[in-house]
């Protein structure tokens, strides 16, 4: 336990923003609000997200600003745009209800139109409920620095984020878990006993959960009783989380909180006799969920085509952001023997002979020798990433 306390104290110092950092972020926010508020008046701004809940980390990149409308049938995204269209670096983000981003280089301000509600079942859009999340976190009287520690643990191990390409723990899920278990230590101890389809229900709502929404880990939303906040977490993520927390409890170390940066040199050292292909990408300028999903599709396509071309993939991975890596066994033969139909199968044999002029008969089958365009995997992948399908999934892609 002494070792755990030692690690805990170091991590807490690392993840809890300093007074100077708090002042820096507040200054940026106040400066932007001075510009925004006159534009949206008489509408009010509700500051949300991890900043409002005091669970943000030192690497904070964005702050959620909810612009609160009274209930209306009008398009509040359109109304909001007309009010703020003069803002510099304004970008629309398309979704179930469009919202806006302003990048001032130090922070991205997400400007989100919402309807004012007092209960979740009055919401017309999922974003309308977000202020209720903030209010619930404020009401539970729990030290949210514990949520910061949990977030850092998850981020370091690529388990943070409910996006479809990650299938991990969202920020709000982290806050619910800490609200329920009170401390990071209690949480990871309890996680050792979680079963598949475990139910975590801080406000005792489970009797109302739709059975079709049951998933690997069921975290019942305290403010929206019919919603499973943990629905995005799949069994692979849950298993990895339990394994990592067990290892951490057995042997506490700061390494569990430090993101592992994969480098080409590391892979080449680990796989000295193989070809290491390290790919650098710039994701599309889009919602992170959409950009990440497209990047994953592109990566899966590359791996599938590599296998179809005859190469053997030994290992592969990506860092959920922009780096992809593939370890391939090595060069392959410049040609290979391709077996066609039996010679007795007249129809198919004739078609095969017409397609492959250099055919021959062996062991009763029509065969031919295929000359590969690429026998070097690196040359093949360099050509592969030029394809339109790949370039539609990323902003830029290059082999390092």
N, C-alpha and C positions, 0 to 999 in steps of 0.2 A: 504493500500500500504506500510505503514511503516513496518508491520509485514512481508510482502513479501520481502522487501529489506533486512530485518534482516536475514531471512532464506537464501535468495539468496547469501548474502555476506559470510555466514558460509559455504554454499555448494561450492561456488567458491573456497574458501580457501582449502576445502577438496579435490576437484577433480583436481585442477591444481597442477601438480607435483612441488615440491620445487626444488630449484637450486641444492641442494645436490642429490636429486633423479634423476634429469636430468643428472648430472655428473656421477652418478653410472651406469645408463643405457647406456650412451654414452661410458663409459669405457669398459663395457661388449661388446658392439657392435664393437668398434674399435679393441679390442683385437681379436675378432673372424674374422673380416675383414682382419687382418694382416695374418691370416692363410688361409683364403679362396681365396683372390685375386691372390696370386701366382699360386694356383691350376687351376684357371679358365682362366688365361691370355691366349690370348689377349681379351677375352670377358670382358664386363663391368658389374658392379653390379648397379642395380637401387634399392634404398631403398624405400619401399612402405608401404602400410597399414596405420594404425592410427599413427604410429610413425612418418612417413614422413609428414602426414597431421597435426601433432601437436594436435591430438584429443585423444591421449592415456591417460589412467587413471593410477593412482598409482599402481593398481593391474595388470599392463601389464604383460602378460605371454609369448608373442611371437612377433617377428619382421619379416616382410616379406622382403626377399632379392630376387629380380628378376634378373636372369642372362639373359642378352639380346643377342639373336642370330640374325644374318641377316636372311632374309627369305630363307628357304630351305625346301626340301621335306624329308630330313633325320629326323630320330627320335631324337629330341633334348634332350629328357629325357635320352635316352641311352648314348648320347654323354656326357651329363653333369655328369652322374653317373661315367663314366670312368675317368673323371677329378677329382671327389671329393670322390671317393670310399675309400680313406685312412683316411677320417675324422672320428674321434672317435664318437661313439654313433649315427652313421648315420642310418636313417631308411627311407625306401621308402614308400610313400603314393600313393596308386593306385587311379587313377581318369581318367577323359577324356584326361588328359595329366599328367603322373606321375610326382610327385615332391618329395622333400626330407626334412627331419627334422633332426636337430641336437639339442639334449637336453644337455645344459651345466649346468643344475640344477637351475641356476638363471633365464635363459631365454631359450625359444625354438626358434631356428632360422629356418624359413621355406625357403628353397632354391628352387626357382620356375623358371623353364626355360620358356622363352617367346620369341616370334618373335618381332622384332622391327617394329613398325607401327607408322604412323602419324595420321591416321583416323581409327575410330572404325570399319568401314565396310571393312577394310583390314585384320582384325583379323582372324586367323585360329582357335583360341581357346579363350574362354571367358577371360582367364588369360592374354592374350596379351593386353587387354584393360586397365588393372589395372593402369599402369603408367599415362594414360590419366585422370583417376579419380584424381590422386594426383595433376596433373597439373591444372585441373579445380578448385580444392579446393584452390590451391595456387593463382589462378587468380581472385578470387571473392572478395578479400579484406574485409573479414569478420572475426570478432573475434571468432576463433574456440574454445575458452574456453566455449562458449555457447553450442557447440556440446558436450563438456565434461559433462556439466550439464544435458543435455538431456539424454546422455548415462547412467549417474548415476541414473537418475529417472527411466529409462526403466529397468536397471539391478535390481534395488531394488524391482521392481514389476513384475519380470519374464516376461518382454515383449521384451527383447533384444535378437536379433539373428534371422536370416532368416532360420535357420534349420527347417526341416519339422516337428520336434517334438515340436517346439516352435511357429513357424508361426508369428514371430515378426518383429521388426525393425532392419535391419542390420546397421553396423557402417556407411556404405556409405549412406544409407537412412538418417541417422541422420545428416550427413554432408550436404546432399542436402537440407533437411528441414531447417537447420540453414542458409544455403546459400540463401534460398528463403525468409525466414521470418526474418532473421538477428539476432533475439534474442530468447531465450527460452520463455520469457514472451509473445512476439508477437505470437510465434508458438502456445502456449497452449490457448491463447485467440482466435486465429483463428480456432483452432480445435473444439471449441464449436459449430461452424457453419458448420463444415464439414458434407456433406450428404453422404449416401452410394454411392460408386463409384465416390467419389470426385476426381477431377483431379488437381494435383499440377505440374506445368510445367515451371520451371525457365527459360528455353530457348525458350519457345513458339514452341515446336515441335509437339504438340498433333495431328495435322492433319495427321501425318504419323503413329500413333500408330495403330497396328493391333487390331481390335475390339475384337478378340478372346482372347486377353491378358488383357482385362479390368477386374479389381478385386475390392475388397472392398475399397481400397485406391490406387489410381493410381499416382505414382510419376515418372514422365518421366525423364529418365536418360539424363542429360545435354550433355553427350558426345556420347551417342548411342541412337539416337532419336526414334528408333523403339522399345526400351526396356522399360518395366515398372519395375523400380527398386523396387517398392512396391508390386510386385506380390505375395510375400510370406505372406503378412499381411492378415489374414482372418478377417471376420466380428466380431468374438468373441474378437480377439486382439484389433481391432479398437474400439469396444464398451467399452472395459475395459479401454483403454487409455483415451478416452473422459470422462468417468466417473471419473477416478482418477484425471485428470487435472481439472475438474470442482470442485471436492472436495478440491483440493489443492488451487485453486483460492479463493474458499469460506472461507477456513480456512488454510492458509499456515502453514506448520509444517515440521520440519526436518525429521519426521517419514516417509514422502513420499520418502525420499532418502536413507533410511536405510533398507537394506534387512532384511526381517522378517525370523528369523531362527525358524523353527518348531521343537519342542522337544516332546519327548514322554510324559514328565510330563505335558506339556501344553495340549496335547490332552486328557490325562487321567483326568485332572482337568475339562476340558470342557465336557467330556463324562464319568462321574464317574461310570455309571451303565453299561457300555459297554466294549467290548474287543477292546483294541487298539493294532494293530499289526504294529510295526515300523520295516521297512526293510532297511538294509544297503547294498548297492551294490558298486562294483567297475566296471565301464563300460569297455567295450572292448577297447583294444588299437587300435583305428581306427580313421578315420576322425570323428570329433564331430557330424556331421550330421548323419552319418551312425550309430555310437555308440548310439546316443540319440534315433534314430528311433527304433533300436533293443531293447533298454531298455523299451521304451514305449510299444512296442508289447508284451514284456514279462510281463509288469505290467498289460496290458489289459487282457492278457490271465489268469493271476492269479485271477483278479477280476471276470472274466467270470466263471472260475471253482468254485470259492467260491459260486457264486449264484447258479450254477448247483447243488452244493452239499447241497443246502437247507438253506444256511446262508443268512442273510439280511444285506447288506452293508448300513450303515448310512452316511458315509463320506469317501472320499478317496482323495489322492493327491500325488504330487511329486514335488521336487524342481528343475526339469530339469537338475539334475546332478547325484546324487547317492542315495538320500533318498526317500523312498516310505512309505506311511502310509495308513492304511485301518482301519476304525472304524466299527466294526461288532456288531450287536445287542446283541449277547451273545450266550451261548450254545443252541443247539437245541435238540429235543427229540431223543433218541437213536434209535427209530424206527418210521416208518410212514406207513400209509395205502396207498397202491398203487392200483388204480382201472384200470382194464383191459377192454376187450371188453364185449359186451352184451353176455349173455349165449346163446342167439339165433343165434349168429354169429358163427356157428359151426367150421369153418376153423380157424379163429383167436382165438377162445376160446380154441381149442385143442392145438394150439401152445403156448398159454399163460400157460395152465396147465402143459405142458411138461417142460416149463422153470421154473415155480414156483411151487414146490412140495407142499408148504403149502397154496395152494389156497382155497378159499371158495366162496360161492354164497351169494350175498347180494343185495337186491333191483333189481334183474335181471341182475347184473353185476358180472363177475368173478373178485375177488379181492385177494390180498395177503398182508402180513405184511413184509415190508423190514427193515432189521436191518442195520443201518448205521455203516460204519467202523469208522467214526469220528463224534462225536457230539460236540467236543470242537474245535472252529475255529483255535486256535493257533496251536494245534497239527496237524490239517489238513494242514495248510499253511506250517508248517515245513516239512511235507512230500511232499507237492506240489512243493516246490522250489528245490527239488532234481531231478525233472524231466529233461530229456535231453533237451527238448524244451526250458526250462527256462535257463539252463546252457549254451546253445548255444547263448543266447542273452546278457550275461554278463560275466565278468571275474570272479567275486566272488559275492555271494549273501548270506546274513545271516539275521536271525531275531534277533534284539537287545533286 
